């Protein structure tokens, strides 16, 4: 299944994204900032700079 770390720190996300990882498992209700990859607890659904938590029938391309 590839060389994936057992633990993931936010500094590793950009490299994994460049290698073609197609998905990340998020904690319930959290989002990730697209530029800093910071985990965000209070997510504004209108903020387009955030990779939003997944909802039922919603996917990220």
Secondary structure as UniProt FT lines:
FT   HELIX           10..18
FT   TURN            19..20
FT   TURN            28..29
FT   STRAND          31..33
FT   TURN            34..36
FT   STRAND          39..40
FT   TURN            45..46
FT   TURN            48..49
FT   STRAND          50..51
FT   TURN            56..57
//
